[in-house]
C-alpha cells in the first residue's frame, strides 16, 4: 500500500567514497531545539501503528533546518537544489515505497537528510546514501552515527555509480518472483531526473544495475510536467517518448503532487512523486535501443502525422518505399498523430522494424540527423568552392 503527497527537485547524485560515521547526531527531532551535538545515539523500537511510517525513533537530534544552519548549507540553483524540511511530507514520500521494515534502501541525493530520517524511522535494515555534493556529507554522517550500523554513505554521482554491487547477494530474487526487499528512493534534481530514469529503464530491460537483484521498486520525484508525461495514456497531450519507454517496462503510478512552496527555496514548478514497479514481461519485447530509436523517431515531429517521424528511420533513397512497407506490415494508420499511438501500435512498429533490420543490418545503423549534417556540409562545401571561382573571374576582368 502506498500513501499521500511528496517532494521535488534537488540536485545531488551520488565517485565512490564511502564515509565512516563521525561523532555527533542528526535525525529530525520533533519538537526540540538544537543546542550542541546530540547525546550518544540509541534506537527505540516501537509497535507499528497502521498508517504510520515509524518503526523506531531516532534519538533527539537537530532538525533538518538546524542542520542547514549548522553547516551553512545553501541550495545551489545550478544544481536544481531545493530542500524539503517538512517531515510530514518526507514521511508521505517514504510511504509510497510500501513496507520498508527490514528492507534495504538506496536513497539518491539525500542532501540535508529530510527523507533520510523518514526512511530510517520506517525500520529499514540498511540504508545506502549516494550524495554528489560534499557539503552534505557531515550532516549525513551525524545521521549515520545516530543509527549505528544502518547507514552507508557514498560521496559520488548516481549516474556513474555501479549499483549492481550495492546490496547483499542473498537479497536476489528471480525476475518472475515478487520484487526483492530492495528499494530506490530519491528526491531528484530536475537536471538529472530524465537522463537517470532513462538509464534505469535500460537497466530494467537488461536486468542489470540495481535490477540484477530482481524487480527492484523505485519511488522518485519529478517535475510535475515530467510525471504527467511518464503516466500519459494514448490521446493525452502529455503523451511522449517517456510515456512509452516507462510504461512498456514498468507499472508507473503518479502518487501525489507536492506544491512548490513546500520547498526551500521555492521552485517555479510543482513536484510529483512517482512509483515504478518493473513488469515481469515488457510490453514490447525488443532490445531497449531499438525501442528507443523507434519512439524517438515517431515523436520527433509530434504535431505531424506519425509517418513523418517514421520516415526518419530510413535513408532518403528508399525512404518512401520503406516507410510504406513498415506502416502497412505493422497495420498502423499513417495519419495518426504520435500521441494517439497505443502501446500495441508501438509493439507492431518495433517488431516489424526489427525484421527489416534483420534482413538489412545497415538500417539500424542509419542516422537521420547524421545524414542531414552531411548534406549541410556538402552544401557549404559547394558554396565555398564556387565563391572563390567567381572572385577569380572577377579579378581577371
For each residue, the residues with C-beta under 8 A, 3 or more apart:
1: 98
2: 95 96 97 98 219 253 255 275
3: 51 92 95 96 255
4: 92 95 255 256
5: 89 92 93 255 256 257 258 273
6: 89 92 93 96 187 221 255 256 257 258 271 272 273
7: 84 89 90 93 114 115 187 221 258 262 263 271 273
8: 82 84 187 221 223 258 260 262 263 267 269 270 271 272
9: 80 81 82 187 188 189 190 193 221 223 263 267 271
10: 75 79 80 81 82 83 84 109 111 187 188 189
11: 76 78 79 80 81 109 132 133 189 190 191 192
12: 79 81 108 109 110 111 131 132 133 136 189
13: 108 109 130 131 132 156 157 158 159 161 189 192 196
14: 108 109 129 130 131 132 154 155 156 157 158 161
15: 155 156 157 160
16: 154 155 156 161 162
17: 154 155 156
18: 152 153 154
19: 137 140 141 144 153 154 155
20: 141
21: 141 144 145 148 151
22: 138 141 142 144 145
23: 37 145
24: 37 38 141 142 145
25: 37 38 39 41 58 59 60 61 62 142 143 145 146
26: 38 61 62 67 113 139 140 142 143 145 146
27: 58 59 61 113 117 120 121 143 146 147
28: 58 61 63 64 87 113 114 117
29: 32 34 38 58 60 61 62 63
30: 87
31:
32: 29 60
33: 63 66
34: 29 61 62 63 66 70
35:
36:
37: 23 24 25 142
38: 24 25 26 29 41 59 60 61 62 142 146
39: 25 59 60
40: 59
41: 25 38 58 59 145 146 147 148
42: 59
43: 56 57 58 59 147 148
44: 56 57 59
45: 55 56
46: 49 54 55 56 57
47:
48: 52 54 55 101 123
49: 46 52 54
50:
51: 3
52: 48 49
53: 91 94 95 118 121 122
54: 46 48 49 57 121 122 123
55: 45 46 48 100 101 121 122 123
56: 43 44 45 46 121 123
57: 43 44 46 54 121
58: 25 27 28 29 41 43 61 117 120 121 143 146 147
59: 25 27 38 39 40 41 42 43 44 146
60: 25 29 32 38 39
61: 25 26 27 28 29 34 38 58 142 143 146
62: 25 26 29 34 38 66 67 70 142
63: 28 29 33 34 66 67 85
64: 28 67 68 83 85 87 112 113 114 117
65: 68 69 85
66: 33 34 62 63 69 70
67: 26 62 63 64 70 71 73 112 113 139 142
68: 64 65 71 73 83 85 112
69: 65 66 72
70: 34 62 66 67 139
71: 67 68 135 136 138 139
72: 69
73: 67 68 112 135 136 139
74:
75: 10 79 81 82 83 264 265
76: 11 79 81 133
77: 80 81
78: 11
79: 10 11 12 75 76 133 189 191
80: 9 10 11 77 189 190 191 192 267
81: 9 10 11 12 75 76 77 111 133 189
82: 8 9 10 75 263 264 265 266 267
83: 10 64 68 75 111 112 114 263 264
84: 7 8 10 89 90 114 115 187 258 262 263 264
85: 63 64 65 68 114 264
86: 89 90 114 262
87: 28 30 64 90 91 114 117 118
88: 91 92
89: 5 6 7 84 86 92 93 258 262
90: 7 84 86 87 93 94 114 115 117 118
91: 53 87 88 94 95 118 121
92: 3 4 5 6 88 89 95 96 256 273
93: 5 6 7 89 90 96 115 118 185 187 219 221 273
94: 53 90 91 97 100 115 118 119 122 185 219
95: 2 3 4 53 91 92 98
96: 2 3 6 92 93 219 255 256 273 275
97: 2 94 100 105 183 185 217 219 275
98: 1 2 95 183 217
99: 103
100: 55 94 97 103 105 119 122 123 124 183
101: 48 55 122 123 124
102: 123 124 125 181
103: 99 100 124 125 181 182 183
104: 124 125 126 127 128 167 168 171 181 182 183
105: 97 100 119 124 126 127 128 182 183 184 185
106: 127 128 129 130 163 166 167 182 183 184 185 210
107: 110 115 116 119 127 128 129 130 184 185 186
108: 12 13 14 130 158 184 185 186 188 196 220
109: 10 11 12 13 14 130 131 132 158 186 187 188 189 192
110: 12 107 113 115 116 129 130 131 136 140
111: 10 12 81 83 114 131 133 136 187
112: 64 67 68 73 83 136 139
113: 26 27 28 64 67 110 116 117 136 139 140 143
114: 7 28 64 83 84 85 86 87 90 111 117 118
115: 7 84 90 93 94 107 110 118 119 185 186 187
116: 107 110 113 119 120 127 129 140 143 151
117: 27 28 58 64 87 90 113 114 120 121 143
118: 53 87 90 91 93 94 114 115 121 122
119: 94 100 105 107 115 116 122 124 127 185
120: 27 58 116 117 124 127 143 147 150 151
121: 27 53 54 55 56 57 58 91 117 118
122: 53 54 55 94 100 101 118 119
123: 48 54 55 56 100 101 102
124: 100 101 102 103 104 105 119 120 127 150
125: 102 103 104 150 181
126: 104 105 150 151 152 167
127: 104 105 106 107 116 119 120 124 147 150 151 152
128: 104 105 106 107 152 154 166 167
129: 14 106 107 110 116 140 151 152 153 154
130: 13 14 106 107 108 109 110 154 156 158 161
131: 12 13 14 109 110 111 136 137 140 153 154 155 156
132: 11 12 13 14 109 155 156 157 158
133: 11 12 76 79 81 111 136
134: 137 155
135: 71 73
136: 12 71 73 110 111 112 113 131 133 139 140
137: 19 131 134 140 141 153 155
138: 22 71 141 142
139: 26 67 70 71 73 112 113 136 142 143
140: 19 26 110 113 116 129 131 136 137 143 144 151 153
141: 19 20 21 22 24 137 138 144 145 153
142: 22 24 25 26 37 38 61 62 67 138 139 145 146
143: 25 26 27 58 61 113 116 117 120 139 140 146 147 151
144: 19 21 22 140 141 147 150 151 152 153
145: 21 22 23 24 25 26 41 141 142 148
146: 25 26 27 38 41 58 59 61 142 143
147: 27 41 43 58 120 127 143 144 150 151
148: 21 41 43 145
149:
150: 120 124 125 126 127 144 147
151: 21 116 120 126 127 129 140 143 144 147
152: 18 126 127 128 129 144
153: 18 19 129 131 137 140 141 144
154: 14 16 17 18 19 128 129 130 131 161
155: 14 15 16 17 19 131 132 134 137
156: 13 14 15 16 17 130 131 132 160 161
157: 13 14 15 132 160 161
158: 13 14 108 109 130 132 161 186 192 196
159: 13 192 195 196 199
160: 15 156 157
161: 13 14 16 130 154 156 157 158 166
162: 16 165 166 209
163: 106 166 203 209 210
164: 208 209 210 212
165: 162
166: 106 128 161 162 163 210
167: 104 106 126 128 171 182 210 213
168: 104 171
169: 172
170:
171: 104 167 168 180 181 182 213
172: 169 180 212 213 214
173: 177 178 179 180 213 214 215
174: 177 214
175: 207 214 215 280
176: 280
177: 173 174 214
178: 173 215
179: 173 182 214 215 216 217 277 278
180: 171 172 173 213 214 215 216
181: 102 103 104 125 171
182: 103 104 105 106 167 171 179 210 213 214 216 217
183: 97 98 100 103 104 105 106 216 217 218 219
184: 105 106 107 108 200 210 216 217 218 219 220
185: 93 94 97 105 106 107 108 115 119 218 219 220
186: 107 108 109 115 158 218 219 220 221
187: 6 7 8 9 10 84 93 109 111 115 220 221 271
188: 9 10 108 109 192 193 196 220 221 222
189: 9 10 11 12 13 79 80 81 109 192 193
190: 9 11 80 193 223 267
191: 11 79 80
192: 11 13 80 109 158 159 188 189 195 196
193: 9 188 189 190 196 197 220 221 222 223 226
194: 197 198 226 242
195: 159 192 198 199
196: 13 108 158 159 188 192 193 199 200
197: 193 194 200 201 220 222 230 242 246
198: 194 195 201 202 245
199: 159 195 196 202 203 209
200: 184 196 197 203 204 209 210 211 218
201: 197 198 204 205 245 246 249 250 288
202: 198 199 205 206 288
203: 163 199 200 206 207 208 209 210 211
204: 200 201 207 211 249 250 278
205: 201 202 249 282 287 288 291
206: 202 203 209 211 288
207: 175 203 204 211 212
208: 164 203 211 212
209: 162 163 164 199 200 203 206 212
210: 106 163 164 166 167 182 184 200 203 213 216
211: 200 203 204 206 207 208 214 215 216 278
212: 164 172 207 208 209
213: 167 171 172 173 180 182 210 216
214: 172 173 174 175 177 179 180 182 211
215: 173 175 178 179 180 211 277 278 279 280
216: 179 180 182 183 184 210 211 213 278
217: 97 98 179 182 183 184 275 276 277 278
218: 183 184 185 186 200 275 276
219: 2 93 94 96 97 183 184 185 186 255 273 274 275 276
220: 108 184 185 186 187 188 193 197 273 274 276
221: 6 7 8 9 93 186 187 188 193 258 271 272 273 274
222: 188 193 197 226 227 230 271 272 274
223: 8 9 190 193 226 227 269 270 271 272
224: 227 228 257 269 270 271 272
225: 228 229 238 269
226: 193 194 222 223 229 230 242 272
227: 222 223 224 230 231 254 257 272 273 274
228: 224 225 231 232 238 254 272
229: 225 226 232 238 239 240 242 243
230: 197 222 226 227 242 243 246 247 252 254 274
231: 227 228 243 247 252 253 254 274
232: 228 229 236 237 238 239 240 243 339
233: 236 239 243
234: 239 339 340 341 342 343
235: 239 339 340
236: 232 233 239 339
237: 232 339
238: 225 228 229 232 243
239: 229 232 233 234 235 236 243 338 339 340
240: 229 232 243 244 299 302 339
241: 244 245 295 296 299
242: 194 197 226 229 230 245 246
243: 229 230 231 232 233 238 239 240 246 247
244: 240 241 247 248 291 295 343 346
245: 198 201 241 242 248 249 291 292 295
246: 197 201 230 242 243 249 250 252 276
247: 230 231 243 244 250 252 283 343
248: 244 245 282 283 284 291 343 346 347
249: 201 204 205 245 246 278 279 282 283
250: 201 204 246 247 276 277 278 279
251: 276 277 279
252: 230 231 246 247 274 275 276
253: 2 231 274 275 276
254: 227 228 230 231 272 273 274
255: 2 3 4 5 6 96 219 272 273 274 275
256: 4 5 6 92 96 272 273
257: 5 6 224 227 270 271 272 273
258: 5 6 7 8 84 89 221 262 263 270 271 272 273
259: 262 270
260: 8 263 266 267 268 269 270 271
261: 266
262: 7 8 84 86 89 258 259
263: 7 8 9 82 83 84 258 260 266 267 271
264: 75 82 83 84 85
265: 75 82
266: 82 260 261 263
267: 8 9 80 82 190 260 263 271
268: 260
269: 8 223 224 225 260
270: 8 223 224 257 258 259 260
271: 6 7 8 9 187 221 222 223 224 257 258 260 263 267
272: 6 8 221 222 223 224 226 227 228 254 255 256 257 258
273: 5 6 7 92 93 96 219 220 221 227 254 255 256 257 258
274: 219 220 221 222 227 230 231 252 253 254 255
275: 2 96 97 217 218 219 252 253 255
276: 217 218 219 220 246 250 251 252 253
277: 179 215 217 250 251
278: 179 204 211 215 216 217 249 250
279: 215 249 250 251 282 283
280: 175 176 215
281: 285
282: 205 248 249 279 285
283: 247 248 249 279 343 347
284: 248 291 343 346 347 350 351
285: 281 282
286: 290 291 350 351 354
287: 205 290 291
288: 201 202 205 206 291 292
289: 292 293
290: 286 287 293 294 350 353 354 357 364
291: 205 244 245 248 284 286 287 288 294 295 346 350
292: 245 288 289 295 296
293: 289 290 296 297 313 364
294: 290 291 297 298 313 346 349 350 353
295: 241 244 245 291 292 298 299 346
296: 241 292 293 299 300
297: 293 294 300 309 310 312 313 368
298: 294 295 306 309 310 338 341 346 349
299: 240 241 295 296 302 309 338
300: 296 297 309 312
301: 304 308 309 338
302: 240 299 309 337 338 339
303: 337
304: 301 308 309 337
305: 308 334 335 336 337
306: 298 309 310 332 334 335 336 337 338 340 341
307: 310 311 323 327 334 335
308: 301 304 305 311
309: 297 298 299 300 301 302 304 306 312 338
310: 297 298 306 307 313 323 326 327 334 349
311: 307 308 314 319 320 323
312: 297 300 309 368
313: 293 294 297 310 322 323 326 353 363 366 368
314: 311 318 319 322 323 363 366
315: 318 319 366 371
316: 319 371
317:
318: 314 315 321 322
319: 311 314 315 316 322 323
320: 311 323 324
321: 318 324 325
322: 313 314 318 319 325 326 356 363
323: 307 310 311 313 314 319 320 326 327 334
324: 320 321 327 328
325: 321 322 328 329 356
326: 310 313 322 323 329 330 349 352 353 356
327: 307 310 323 324 330 332 334
328: 324 325 331
329: 325 326 352
330: 326 327 345 348 349 351 352
331: 328 348
332: 306 327 336 341 345 348 349
333: 336
334: 305 306 307 310 323 327
335: 305 306 307
336: 305 306 332 333 340 341 345
337: 302 303 304 305 306 340 341
338: 239 298 299 301 302 306 309 341
339: 232 234 235 236 237 239 240 302
340: 234 235 239 306 336 337
341: 234 298 306 332 336 337 338 345 346
342: 234 345 346
343: 234 244 247 248 283 284 346 347
344: 347 348
345: 330 332 336 341 342 348 349
346: 244 248 284 291 294 295 298 341 342 343 349 350
347: 248 283 284 343 344 350 351
348: 330 331 332 344 345 351 352
349: 294 298 310 326 330 332 345 346 352 353
350: 284 286 290 291 294 346 347 353 354
351: 284 286 330 347 348 354 355
352: 326 329 330 348 349 355 356
353: 290 294 313 326 349 350 356 357 363
354: 286 290 350 351 357 358
355: 351 352 358 359
356: 322 325 326 352 353 359 360 363
357: 290 353 354 360 361 363 364
358: 354 355 361
359: 355 356
360: 356 357 363
361: 357 358 364 365
362: 365 366
363: 313 314 322 353 356 357 360 366
364: 290 293 357 361
365: 361 362
366: 313 314 315 362 363 371
367: 370 371
368: 297 312 313 371 372
369: 372 373
370: 367 373 374
371: 315 316 366 367 368 374 375
372: 368 369 375 376
373: 369 370 376 377
374: 370 371 377 378
375: 371 372 378 379
376: 372 373 379 380
377: 373 374 380 381
378: 374 375 381 382
379: 375 376 382 383
380: 376 377 383 384
381: 377 378 384 385
382: 378 379 385 386
383: 379 380 386 387
384: 380 381 387 388
385: 381 382 388 389
386: 382 383 389 390
387: 383 384 390 391
388: 384 385 391 392
389: 385 386 392 393
390: 386 387 393 394
391: 387 388 394 395
392: 388 389 395 396
393: 389 390 396 397
394: 390 391 397
395: 391 392
396: 392 393
397: 393 394
